Amino acid sequence: MLALTRKKGESIIVGDNIEVVVLGITGEQVRLGILAPKTVAVHRKEIYEQIRNENKEAMKNVREKIKDLKT
């Protein structure tokens, strides 16, 4: 993991086309802005994991339905 120190208004670049900007800092909370192409999905980690788990569950249901159709 790369650890960086940034101040309000400063940013980092990820790859060639994603910029993460520190918008503000209040106590222990940091507000970030993310500039990325519309083709790049940006999610909070907990939302990403929820989407991934829902997709896995949906695929399991599809596999079960296909299996039922075969019998």
Secondary structure, DSSP 8 states (H G I E B T S, - for coil): -------TT-EEEETTTEEEEEEEEETTEEEEEEE--TTS----HHHHHHHHHHHHHHHHHHHHHHHHHH-
